[in-house]
Structures are given as structure tokens and as C-alpha cells.
Amino acid sequence: MILILKPQADALKVQRLMDEVQAQGISIHRSQGEHTTIWGLVGDVTRIDINRLLANDVVQDIKRVSEPYKLASRRFHPEDTHIKVGDVTIGSGFFAVIAGPCSIESEEQICQVADAVKKSGACLLRGGAFKPRTSPYSFQGMENDGLRLLLEAKQKTGLPVVTEIMGMDQLDDFKDVDIIQVGARNMQNFRLLKALSKINKPILLKRGLANTIEEFLMSAEYIMAGGNENVILCERGIRTFEPMVRNTLDISAIPLIKRQSHLPILIDPSHAAGINWMVEPLAKAAIAVGADGLMIEVHNDPKHALCDGAQSLNPAEFDKLMADLKKRVDFEQKIRQ
């Protein structure tokens, strides 16, 4: 349920109304726009007397919300959300590029890639330390050693870092990670989502392999409902019957989610295609449909990568792509003004 307050409502009356609503076990999510104050009421709203609320001097209107997600809904929060990570802003008109290797393999590798992507204009560094692989015989990542190397690269370059968490037991190890990634396979690991809802750190939530947009937003709701509203969504392709690509990028998800939710959303063209030459056209498509950024895999020697080399760009290819993307981002932002 959404409650819209009258402009310049009396502060004392507003406080009394807030106390009355909260006394019924309802939590209030406040959103302050330029001219309007909106309360999103979360909880068992069936006990609320709507006519009584409408009769209140400070209430302008009441609207019911049919979507099961509330805090992630644009109806609760009409303005775009932006997430601050150090000096980097994601969302609300700011376009962010996260780049780095799928897996951290050595100090030399992660440091070379970190230096290269920073020079090309990436604002965040990604690197997998713990790898959820389909086969138990595939490279599983360097684990804690990889995490240490990623944090060393952070210190050397100044780039904030993004890496994937596998379980609740790793939370203490991730205290110096700037953005914690929840991978596609863990999108509906609800115990993990609840644990991440209790920390004050941005969460990059990837869409599951075969999940609907509503299920995707409900997973974001799990994180937000516990108190952590710093959620960044990431569309990374979904499983379809098409065998020629690793996944099928659901490009339509971006405008749909932008309409339904205020949360920033990125596109991962590398995992969507699984083929490095497709990263460029998919990245350009992401800009055209209004994505808030990209997550791109870059490796200093893709042919000998221990994980996902086929979808990785080398530093020269990434640099060329970034030069083109900057022009397109500037153009799109101008025509939307």
C-alpha cells in the first residue's frame, strides 16, 4: 500500500499518523520526491482502515500495490536509486563499467588486468576468487588466496572491487570487498540473501539462469526487507533452447525492470554470449535500452585462461570497446535530457 502525503503537511500531524500506522505493526518506507512525500506501507495492511486514513488532514491519496515486491517497486520509490561505492556512483544517470578476469589466477595476472582496465576507464575491478563451477573437476578458484590478491590489486590501483560470495560462512572474509556479488546460482539462496540484508554493503544480484523478472525482484526484496537497500541488479542472460550462445541475453528485461523498479541494473554481456566477439554488440545494446552499466570479463591472456577464456576480451580489445562506449553513453545521455 502506498500513502501519498499532502505537500507542506503539518509535521506534528505527520508524526502522529506515523505513530498510528506503526502501532499496527506496519513498517513505513519513506520516499521524498521534489514535490511529493510517499510512504510505502509494508506488512499486513489488511488491518488498516483506509477510510480513516483518507480522512486524515495530511493524507492526499492511497494506492494499493499489486506487485509482491514492495521495497524494490518504483511505485514505492518513484525516483531512481543510485549506489555510492567510494567515488563511484552506479545508477540515476551514472554509467559504470566493472571489468576484470572471471577467475584470479596469479598476482601478475590480476595486477596486469587491473592496471589495464583502469587505464581504459573501468571504475570497478571484478575478479573471481571462489568459483561455482558446473563440474567438480573444473578450476574452483584460488579461494582465500585469490581474495587476498584481489584486495592487493585494489590497494595498488585504487579501484573498488567486486567478487562473488558462495555462502554465509564467508561474510567475515568479505569485509574489505566493496561490492559483494550474488551469482546466478545463488539468486534464490534465501538464507544467504537474508544474511546479506543485515550488512551495510552494496550487493550485486545476478539474475538466475531460468528465473522470471518477478522472481528476480523478489530476491532483491529479500535483501532490502532486512534493511540493506544497496542492491544493484545484473542481467546476465537466461537459459533458452538456443545452443549457439552460452545464454540468451534478455535485453527486454532492462526497460521492463526500469519501469517496475527504481534499482540500478547492469548487463553482463560476457556471460550472456559466452563468445568474446559478441561482447561489443551486446554492450552497445545495453546502452541503447538504458542499462546503468556493464560487467565485462577481461583477461591478459584469454587463450590460456583457467576459466571462461572464450568470452574474455584482452586489454587491447577492452580499450577499443571502452573508447566506443564512452561516445555512445554521451550521445544517449544527451538525447534523454
C-alpha positions as CSV (number, residue, x, y, z in Angstrom):
1,M,0.0,0.0,0.0
2,I,1.2,3.5,-0.9
3,L,0.2,6.6,1.1
4,I,0.8,10.0,-0.5
5,L,1.1,12.9,1.8
6,K,-0.2,16.4,1.1
7,P,2.5,19.0,0.2
8,Q,3.7,21.0,3.2
9,A,1.7,18.8,5.6
10,D,1.9,19.8,9.3
11,A,5.0,18.0,10.8
12,L,3.2,17.2,14.1
13,K,0.2,15.7,12.4
14,V,2.5,13.6,10.1
15,Q,4.3,12.3,13.2
16,R,1.0,11.3,14.8
17,L,0.0,9.5,11.7
18,M,3.3,7.7,11.6
19,D,2.9,6.6,15.2
20,E,-0.6,5.4,14.5
21,V,0.4,3.3,11.5
22,Q,3.5,1.8,13.2
23,A,1.4,0.9,16.2
24,Q,-0.4,-1.6,14.0
25,G,2.8,-3.4,13.2
26,I,3.3,-1.8,9.8
27,S,6.7,-0.5,8.8
28,I,7.0,2.7,6.8
29,H,9.4,3.1,3.9
30,R,9.6,6.9,3.2
31,S,10.5,8.3,-0.2
32,Q,10.9,12.1,-0.6
33,G,10.4,13.5,-4.1
34,E,10.8,17.1,-5.2
35,H,7.2,17.9,-4.5
36,T,5.7,14.7,-3.0
37,T,6.3,12.6,0.1
38,I,5.4,8.9,-0.4
39,W,5.1,6.3,2.4
40,G,5.3,2.7,1.4
41,L,3.5,0.6,4.0
42,V,5.0,-2.9,4.4
43,G,3.3,-5.6,6.5
44,D,-0.2,-6.9,7.0
45,V,-2.0,-3.9,5.6
46,T,-5.4,-5.6,5.7
47,R,-5.8,-4.4,9.3
48,I,-5.6,-0.7,8.2
49,D,-8.8,1.3,7.9
50,I,-8.4,3.0,4.6
51,N,-11.3,5.4,5.1
52,R,-9.9,6.5,8.4
53,L,-6.5,7.3,6.7
54,L,-8.2,9.1,3.8
55,A,-10.0,11.3,6.3
56,N,-6.7,12.4,7.9
57,D,-5.7,16.0,7.2
58,V,-2.2,15.2,5.9
59,V,-3.2,12.3,3.5
60,Q,-3.6,13.2,-0.2
61,D,-4.2,9.7,-1.6
62,I,-3.8,6.0,-1.0
63,K,-3.0,3.4,-3.7
64,R,-2.8,-0.4,-3.4
65,V,0.3,-2.2,-4.7
66,S,-0.5,-5.4,-6.5
67,E,3.2,-6.5,-7.0
68,P,4.5,-8.9,-4.4
69,Y,7.7,-6.9,-4.1
70,K,7.3,-3.6,-2.3
71,L,10.6,-2.0,-1.4
72,A,12.0,-2.8,-4.9
73,S,9.0,-1.3,-6.5
74,R,9.1,2.0,-8.4
75,R,5.6,2.7,-7.0
76,F,7.1,2.8,-3.5
77,H,10.2,4.8,-4.7
78,P,9.5,6.8,-7.8
79,E,13.0,8.3,-8.1
80,D,15.9,6.2,-9.5
81,T,18.2,4.8,-6.8
82,H,21.9,5.4,-7.1
83,I,24.5,3.4,-5.2
84,K,27.7,5.1,-4.0
85,V,30.9,3.0,-3.8
86,G,33.7,5.2,-2.8
87,D,33.9,7.9,-5.5
88,V,31.9,5.7,-7.9
89,T,28.2,6.2,-8.5
90,I,26.0,3.5,-10.1
91,G,22.6,4.4,-11.3
92,S,20.5,7.5,-11.7
93,G,22.2,8.7,-14.9
94,F,25.7,7.5,-14.0
95,F,27.1,4.7,-16.2
96,A,29.5,2.3,-14.6
97,V,31.8,-0.3,-16.1
98,I,33.0,-3.2,-14.0
99,A,35.9,-5.2,-15.6
100,G,38.4,-7.9,-14.8
101,P,39.0,-11.6,-15.1
102,C,36.5,-14.3,-14.5
103,S,39.0,-16.0,-12.1
104,I,42.0,-14.7,-10.3
105,E,44.9,-16.9,-11.3
106,S,48.1,-15.2,-10.1
107,E,49.3,-11.9,-8.7
108,E,50.8,-11.0,-12.0
109,Q,47.6,-11.7,-13.9
110,I,45.2,-9.7,-11.6
111,C,47.6,-6.7,-11.3
112,Q,48.2,-6.5,-15.1
113,V,44.4,-6.7,-15.8
114,A,43.6,-4.2,-13.0
115,D,46.1,-1.7,-14.4
116,A,44.8,-2.1,-17.9
117,V,41.1,-1.8,-17.2
118,K,41.7,1.3,-15.0
119,K,43.6,3.0,-17.8
120,S,40.8,2.2,-20.2
121,G,38.2,3.8,-18.0
122,A,36.7,1.0,-15.9
123,C,35.6,2.3,-12.5
124,L,35.4,-1.0,-10.6
125,L,37.5,-4.2,-10.7
126,R,36.0,-7.7,-10.8
127,G,37.7,-10.9,-10.1
128,G,36.5,-14.4,-9.0
129,A,38.2,-15.9,-6.0
130,F,35.6,-18.6,-5.3
131,K,34.1,-20.2,-8.5
132,P,30.8,-22.1,-8.6
133,R,31.5,-24.5,-11.5
134,T,29.1,-27.0,-13.0
135,S,31.8,-29.7,-12.9
136,P,33.6,-30.6,-9.7
137,Y,36.7,-31.2,-11.8
138,S,36.9,-27.7,-13.2
139,F,39.1,-24.9,-11.7
140,Q,37.3,-23.8,-8.5
141,G,39.3,-20.6,-8.0
142,M,42.2,-19.6,-5.7
143,E,39.7,-19.1,-2.9
144,N,41.1,-17.1,0.1
145,D,44.5,-16.6,-1.7
146,G,42.6,-15.2,-4.7
147,L,40.7,-12.8,-2.4
148,R,43.9,-11.6,-0.9
149,L,45.4,-10.9,-4.4
150,L,42.2,-9.1,-5.4
151,L,42.5,-6.8,-2.3
152,E,46.2,-6.2,-3.1
153,A,45.2,-5.1,-6.7
154,K,42.6,-2.8,-5.0
155,Q,45.3,-1.2,-3.0
156,K,47.7,-0.8,-5.9
157,T,45.1,0.7,-8.3
158,G,42.6,2.4,-6.1
159,L,39.7,0.6,-7.9
160,P,36.8,-0.7,-5.7
161,V,36.4,-4.4,-6.1
162,V,33.6,-6.8,-6.8
163,T,33.7,-10.5,-6.1
164,E,31.2,-13.4,-5.7
165,I,30.3,-14.9,-2.3
166,M,29.3,-18.5,-2.1
167,G,27.9,-18.9,1.4
168,M,27.0,-17.2,4.7
169,D,30.2,-18.5,6.3
170,Q,32.3,-16.2,4.1
171,L,30.9,-12.9,5.3
172,D,33.8,-12.1,7.6
173,D,36.3,-12.8,4.8
174,F,34.4,-10.2,2.6
175,K,34.6,-7.3,5.0
176,D,37.1,-5.4,2.7
177,V,35.2,-6.2,-0.5
178,D,33.4,-3.1,-1.8
179,I,30.5,-4.9,-3.6
180,I,29.5,-8.5,-2.9
181,Q,28.2,-10.4,-5.9
182,V,25.5,-13.0,-5.6
183,G,25.8,-15.2,-8.6
184,A,23.0,-16.6,-10.7
185,R,23.1,-20.0,-8.9
186,N,22.6,-18.3,-5.6
187,M,19.9,-15.9,-6.6
188,Q,17.3,-17.8,-4.7
189,N,19.6,-18.9,-1.8
190,F,17.3,-17.2,0.7
191,R,19.4,-17.8,3.8
192,L,22.3,-16.1,2.1
193,L,20.1,-13.2,0.9
194,K,18.8,-12.8,4.5
195,A,22.3,-12.7,5.8
196,L,23.3,-10.1,3.2
197,S,20.3,-8.0,4.2
198,K,21.9,-7.4,7.6
199,I,25.1,-5.8,6.4
200,N,25.7,-2.3,5.2
201,K,27.4,-3.1,1.9
202,P,26.3,-2.9,-1.8
203,I,25.1,-6.2,-3.2
204,L,25.3,-7.1,-6.9
205,L,22.5,-9.5,-7.5
206,K,22.6,-11.5,-10.7
207,R,19.5,-13.0,-12.3
208,G,19.2,-16.7,-12.2
209,L,19.6,-19.0,-15.2
210,A,15.8,-19.5,-15.6
211,N,14.1,-17.1,-13.3
212,T,11.4,-14.6,-14.2
213,I,11.7,-10.9,-13.7
214,E,9.3,-11.1,-10.7
215,E,11.4,-13.8,-9.1
216,F,14.5,-11.7,-9.7
217,L,12.9,-8.6,-8.0
218,M,11.6,-10.8,-5.1
219,S,15.2,-11.8,-4.4
220,A,16.2,-8.2,-4.3
221,E,13.2,-7.7,-1.9
222,Y,14.7,-10.3,0.5
223,I,17.9,-8.2,0.8
224,M,16.0,-4.9,1.1
225,A,13.5,-6.2,3.6
226,G,16.2,-6.9,6.1
227,G,17.5,-3.3,6.0
228,N,20.1,-3.3,3.2
229,E,18.7,-1.2,0.3
230,N,22.0,-1.0,-1.6
231,V,21.1,-3.5,-4.3
232,I,22.4,-3.5,-7.8
233,L,20.7,-5.8,-10.3
234,C,22.5,-7.6,-13.1
235,E,21.0,-9.3,-16.2
236,R,23.4,-12.0,-17.4
237,G,21.3,-13.9,-19.8
238,I,18.9,-16.7,-19.3
239,R,18.8,-20.4,-20.5
240,T,16.8,-21.0,-23.7
241,F,16.7,-23.6,-26.4
242,E,19.3,-21.8,-28.5
243,P,22.6,-23.8,-28.5
244,M,24.8,-21.3,-30.4
245,V,25.3,-19.0,-27.4
246,R,26.0,-19.7,-23.8
247,N,22.9,-17.9,-22.6
248,T,20.4,-15.6,-24.3
249,L,20.6,-12.0,-23.2
250,D,17.1,-10.8,-22.2
251,I,17.6,-7.3,-23.4
252,S,13.9,-6.6,-22.9
253,A,14.4,-7.1,-19.1
254,I,16.1,-3.7,-18.8
255,P,13.2,-1.4,-19.8
256,L,10.8,-3.8,-18.0
257,I,12.7,-3.6,-14.8
258,K,13.3,0.1,-15.2
259,R,9.5,0.5,-15.4
260,Q,8.8,-1.7,-12.4
261,S,11.8,-0.9,-10.1
262,H,13.9,2.0,-9.1
263,L,17.0,-0.2,-8.6
264,P,20.0,0.3,-10.9
265,I,20.6,-2.6,-13.3
266,L,23.7,-3.7,-15.2
267,I,24.2,-6.1,-18.1
268,D,26.9,-8.8,-18.2
269,P,27.4,-9.4,-22.0
270,S,30.3,-11.8,-21.4
271,H,28.3,-14.4,-19.6
272,A,25.2,-13.8,-21.8
273,A,27.0,-14.8,-25.0
274,G,30.0,-16.9,-23.9
275,I,31.8,-15.6,-27.1
276,N,34.2,-12.7,-26.9
277,W,33.3,-11.1,-30.3
278,M,29.6,-10.8,-29.2
279,V,30.5,-8.7,-26.1
280,E,30.8,-5.5,-28.2
281,P,27.3,-5.5,-29.9
282,L,25.6,-6.6,-26.7
283,A,27.4,-3.9,-24.7
284,K,26.2,-1.3,-27.2
285,A,22.7,-2.7,-27.0
286,A,22.8,-2.4,-23.2
287,I,23.4,1.4,-23.6
288,A,20.6,1.7,-26.1
289,V,18.0,0.2,-23.8
290,G,19.0,2.2,-20.7
291,A,21.2,-0.1,-18.6
292,D,23.1,1.6,-15.8
293,G,26.4,-0.1,-16.6
294,L,28.2,-3.2,-17.8
295,M,30.2,-6.1,-16.3
296,I,32.8,-7.2,-18.7
297,E,35.4,-10.0,-18.4
298,V,39.0,-9.1,-19.4
299,H,42.0,-11.4,-19.3
300,N,45.6,-10.6,-20.1
301,D,45.9,-14.0,-22.0
302,P,42.4,-15.3,-22.8
303,K,43.6,-18.3,-24.7
304,H,45.3,-19.7,-21.6
305,A,42.7,-18.6,-19.1
306,L,41.7,-21.2,-16.5
307,C,38.1,-20.2,-16.7
308,D,35.9,-18.6,-19.4
309,G,38.7,-17.5,-21.7
310,A,36.4,-17.8,-24.8
311,Q,34.2,-14.9,-23.5
312,S,37.0,-12.7,-22.3
313,L,38.4,-9.7,-24.0
314,N,42.2,-8.9,-23.9
315,P,43.2,-5.5,-22.7
316,A,43.6,-4.0,-26.2
317,E,40.1,-5.2,-27.2
318,F,38.7,-3.8,-24.0
319,D,40.4,-0.4,-24.5
320,K,39.0,-0.2,-28.0
321,L,35.5,-1.1,-26.8
322,M,35.6,1.5,-24.0
323,A,36.5,4.3,-26.4
324,D,33.5,3.5,-28.4
325,L,31.2,3.0,-25.4
326,K,32.1,6.4,-24.0
327,K,30.9,8.1,-27.2
328,R,27.6,6.2,-27.1
329,V,26.9,6.8,-23.5
330,D,27.5,10.6,-24.0
331,F,25.1,10.5,-27.0
332,E,22.4,8.6,-25.2
333,Q,22.6,10.9,-22.2
334,K,22.3,14.0,-24.4
335,I,19.2,12.8,-26.2
336,R,17.4,11.7,-23.0
337,Q,17.9,15.2,-21.4
